[in-house]
Amino acid sequence: MPQPSISYACGRVGVLRRTALHEAQLERLSAAHTYRDALRTLSDIGFAAADGADFQTAADLHVRKACQLIRTVTPDPDVTDSFLLRYDIHNLKVLFKSRMLAQKPQFLSECGTLSLERLRHAVLEHTYHQLPTALKTAMELLEKRSATSFDPMFCDTELDKALYRQVFLNLSQSRNATVAKKYFKAKVDLQNAIMLLRLKAMGKDEDFFANLALPGGDIAVAAYAKAFAEPERLVRELLRYGANVSQAALAANLDTTKLPYLEKVADDYLYGLFKGYRYEAESLEILIAFLLQKQREATDVRLIMAGKLNGFAPEAVAERVRELHG
């Protein structure tokens, strides 16, 4: 149940912030010579238990604890739940595809706003009236479309669009959503830019992109469409998100191997919108900054450990690691 006091919520988060991962700890993890050495380092820095559990399990638990805490202490779930809806969307994708393909669902997340049992029942029974408005509409569309043919890509596209429709619907209900709205508008624009560059590299055209484009951003879909023929237009549009982002987009347009770096720079920009609130006395943004940091810590651990496990070049991994500002 939401707590009525932002003071209480920020106090809880403030105590746990002391256990955040720091750049020095990530550097130590990166410097480990082997995957086994890296596993021991994860235990030494307190990220993983000493029982030899795999890093994916530890990373999942790391994020799940943060999500559960935020849901417990938030005084404004309309805003904070918007940052957790991505996990509900992931679960709906897995459950729906698994049902259509007669497979057992795997890798479900407990980080969302809706219980797994509730989602399982909804998908199994083909009934979605208890879901948030945009998710309900998307799932009913998928059921109708899949009655004649099943297209996994259409499933992903419609649920991704539903995510942002629901996010902006949630945020419209709150008076504390100014920074969150800025975050999600920027996130839509940046994800659309990355999608455009990927599709262009695959030989797709602007009409194909327009069918996939996410709603709610500040950059019009028509502007992206023109960027297919005028790459410099995309660079100009992205200047609103800083020189680092626009330059990374230019580099990715010339060389698609630079797309992971654009993703990193875009994510760093989004995180930076909340970084300045981390040490305020009281604000909803403190809770969101805490959640984003925990997600980034888990992402960095996954990147570094996957690199160790698969023998990736250290510089290739370093290019993808997010800034923690720990």
Disulfide bonds with the S-S distance in Angstrom:
none
